[in-house]
C-alpha cells in the first residue's frame, strides 16, 4: 500500500506528549511508519496516553541516530520549514507536498521530516531534503505545535491518496537515487572541487550549498547521477 511507504520523521523531539500526539495524527490519516531521530525524551507512558488508540504506531516507531539514517533508501525527502532562510530552496505548498509524497511512494520509500519544537530543522538537515514545505498559517499567529503540523500535512497526504485512487496514481517510471547515493555524489563533487582548486577548504563559501540547491531543483535520475559521477571520476584521473 502506498501509505505504508511514507515515513514521518521527527527530529530530536523534546516532549513525549508530542510524539504520542503525532502518532495519533498519523494513524487517523492512515500512516504508520514513524521514525524518531535522537529523541530528547523517553517514549514513555505520557506518549502512550497522548497516542490514544495509536499505540501500535508508537510501539513500532524506529529510533535512529541521524536524519541520514531515517531517510536511508528514500528517493524523495521533504523537510518542514517555518522560517525564511537566506538561501532559497525548492518549495512546495502542503497540498503539493502530499501529492508528491503519494506519487513517489508508488516506487518506494519517501520521507516527510519535522524538526525540533523550538528551532525546527538545521540548515544542514534541510539541505538533505529535495523540497521544503511551509504551512501558510496566520502570519500574525503562526504558532503551530508539532502535532498540529503533523496532522495538517498527513491530512494533505491522505487527501492526495484518496483523490488518486479512482484514476490510480500516475507512476513516474524514472528511477531516482536514494538519499545515500545523493550524499555520496555530493561528497565526490566536493572532493573533486577541492582537488582542482575550485573551492578552498578553509573558505568554501556557499558554493556547495548552492550546488545542492541546483541539483535538488534539477533532481537527476539514477542514470543521470551515474553520468555525473563518471565525469567527476574522469576529472579525478586527469588531475593525477
N, C-alpha and C positions, 0 to 999 in steps of 0.2 A: 504494500500500500504506500502511496506517495507520502502521506503524512508521517509514516514511520521513518523516512529518510531525512526528516527535517530536525536538526538539533537546535535546542535552545541552550545557549551557553551563558552562564552567569559568572562574572569575573570578580573574585575577591570580595564576595558578599559578606557584609559585617553583621547582619541581623538574621537570625534563624527564621523569624517570622516571615521575612521577605522571601526566603527560599520556599517555605511552605506555601505561601500565597501564590508564588509564581508557578509552583507545581499544580495548584488548583486551577489557575488561569489556563495553563496548558491543557489540562485534561478536559476542561469544558469545551475546548476548541478541537479536541481530537488529537492533540500532540502528546507524545510520551517520552521522547528522547531528551532527557535533561543532563547537561554536563556542568559540573561545578569546578571552576578553576581556582585552586588555592583558597578555599573559603576561609574567611577570617572569623568563623564561628563554628560551633558544633551543630550538626544536623540533629537536633535533639527533639524532645517531646513537644516543645513550643512550635517547632517547624511542623511536626506531625499534626498538631492541633489546628494550625492555620491551613494545612493542606486539606483538612476535612476528609472527603472521600477520595482524595488523590494520593493516598499514602503509597500506592503501588508505583506511581511516577517518582515519588520521593525515594522510595526504597531501592529503585533501580537506577538512581542517579549515578553517573560516572564521575568520580573525583580525580582530577588531573592536576599537574603542577603548573602548566603554562597554557596560554591561548593556542600556541602551536600544537600542543598535544590534543586540545579539544577539537580543533578543526582539521586534524590529520585525515587525509583521504577525501576532504571536501573540495569539489571543483568550484564552488561558489560560497563566498562568505560575505555577509552583510553586517556591518557594525553600527550600533546606535550611537548617535552623537547629538547632544543638546546644545553644544557650544559652537560659535563661529570660530573657525581656525584661520590662521594666517595663510595657510596653503589650502587652496580649494581641492576638492576630491570629487569623483563622480558621485552624484547624489540621486536618491530615489525617494519618492513620497511613500507613505505607508502602504497605499494600495498597490503601487508598482512593486514595492518590496515583496508583498505577498504573492503577486503574480510571478515574479522572478524566482522566488523560492519554489513554488509549486511546479513551474515549468522545468526547472533544473533538477528537481528531485525525481523526475521521471528516469533520469540517467544514473542517479546515485546520491550519496550524502551531500547535504548542504547545511550551512550553519547561520544562525542569527545570534549575534553576540551582544550582550548587555554588560555595561560597565559597573563600576563601583557606585554605591549610593551617593557618595559625597563628591566624587570627582570624575565619574564616567570612565571611559577607556583612555589610556595614554595615547600619545601621538604614535608611538612605536606600534602599539596594538592596532590602532586604526589603520596604519599603513599595511597591515596584513590582510585587510579586507578589500574585496573587489569594489564594493559600494558602501556608502554611508546612508543611513536613513535617519531623518529627524521628524518627530511627531509635531505637526503645526499647532501647538497649543496656544492658548490665550497669551499674547506677549506680555500682558500686564500681570499675569499669574500663571506661569508655565511649569509650576512645581508638581510634576507627576512623580509619584513614588515608583519604585522598581516594579512592583506587581502590576500597577496600572499600565506601565509601559509594555510589560509582557502581555497583558490582556489585550491591549489595543492592537499590537502587531500580530498576535496569534489570531485575533478575530479577522484581521485583513487576510491572513494566510488561509484561514478556513473558508472565507468568502471566495477567495480565488480558487480554492479547491472545488467548492460546490458549483461555482459558475462554469468551471471547465468540464465537469462530469458529463453533461449531456452531449457535448461535442468532443469529449476526450481531450486531454492536454496535448497540444501540438508538440511533438517531440523534436528537440533540436538534435539533429544527427551528428553534430560536431562533438568531438571528444576533447575535453578541456583538461589541462594538467591539474594535479592535486595541489593543495597549498604547499606541501613539502617540495614538490617538483619546482614550483614557482620560486620558493625561497632559495633553493639550490641554484636556480638561474640567477637570482639577484646576487648571491654570493660570488658566482662565477663572473658576472658582469663587473661587480665592484673590484674584484681582484685583478681583472684584466685592465680596467681603467687605472688602477694604481700602478700596475706594471708598465703601462705605456706612458705614465706621467700625466694623463688627462686630469686626474684628481690627485691631490696630495693628502696623505693620511692625516697629517696634523691639521689641515684646513680643508676638509671635504666640502664645506659649504652645504648647499641644498641640492646638489646635483643628484645624488642617489634618491632622495625623496621625490624630486621632480620626475626622475626616470620611472620610479614606481608608479607615480600618478599616470604617466604616459602609458605604460604597459597595462595598468588596470583599466584605463579607458579603452585601449585597443583590444584587450582581452584575447591574446593569441591562443589559438588552438594547440593541442598537444604536438601535432606535427610541426606547426609553425615555431613553437618554442624549441623543438629539437633543431630546427634550422638555425635559429639564433644561437643556440649552444654550439652548433657546429662552426658558425662564423667566429665565435669567441675562441674556440679551440684552435682554429686556423690562425688567428691573430697571435695566440699564445706561442704557437710553434714558430711563427715568422719572427718573433721578437727575441727568441733564444739565440 
